[in-house]
Structure formats: structure tokens, C-alpha cells
């Protein structure tokens, strides 16, 4: 079962979130028109979503290959008995190439997603983990078939997977 959201989101809130994920430059008038609200009411709804924590910021979406980060890699890190994972996590967080870090189940302790300019830039991350007493291995992506940059917040329609 899915975790319950902390904020109570109605259909209008979910629609606003979906619209803003696609285009954060929409005006409050455009948002209001799309969901059946006035511009001031749309403004108030968006402010409520921000103050409630559903919206955490606004960002430009970049094309990785156009900014010199066209190589995607995944690192699997298994901490050893004497490894200092806290220190490693801080270093991973500070490294600009590491986009995501997840603690996962199974034998692998951590899964990291990197975007780098060339494959050789993955090796220092592996070496740092190994020097910290971890087992580390990498996989380099050949082709990214799709990457999601948004969360599904509007109810699914019939005809999708699982219907």
C-alpha cells in the first residue's frame, strides 16, 4: 500500500501540481483557467502547496549531454564492516556528479546515479568507496530510453498499465 500524503490534496491541488511540473513559468491566470479558478485563487492554492511542503522549489530542466554530462552511470556500494558510511554519504552529497543516492535492500547497501562527461570520471568514485572499506561496482548506461522528471499526482485514467 502507498504511504498516505502528509498534505490533503484535492483534485484541484493535484491538477495544479501536474501543471507546474510540466511548466513552472505558467502565470497564475493560466493556472487558474486550467483548473477553473481565478488568478488570485490559483495564487493562494500554489502558496498553500508551497507552505505545506508539496512544492519544494522551482528548477530549470537541463539536457545533460548539452552541459557536458552525457554519460549516466550507476554505482552499487556495499559497506564493509569497518567502512565509514556517514563520511561517504557526505562526500557523495557534495559531489556534483552524483544525482541520487538510495539505501536499498538486498546485498547492495547503496545505489548511486551519476551524470558525468566521460566514463573515466566514474573511476574516482569507485576508488573512494573502496578506500573507505566498501565493495563498489559500476554500470554505465548505453542509452536512456526514458527518464521521468515528474511525479504522477493526477489520478490515472483507464487504459493504462494494469487496467
Secondary structure, DSSP 8 states (H G I E B T S, - for coil): -----SS---HHHHHHHHHHHH-TT--HHHHHHHHT--HHHHHHHHHHHHHTTS---------GGGGT--EEEEEEEE--TT--HHHHHHHHHH-TTEEEEEE-SSS--EEEEEEESSGGGTHHHHHHHHHTT-EEEEEE-S-------S---S---TTSTT-
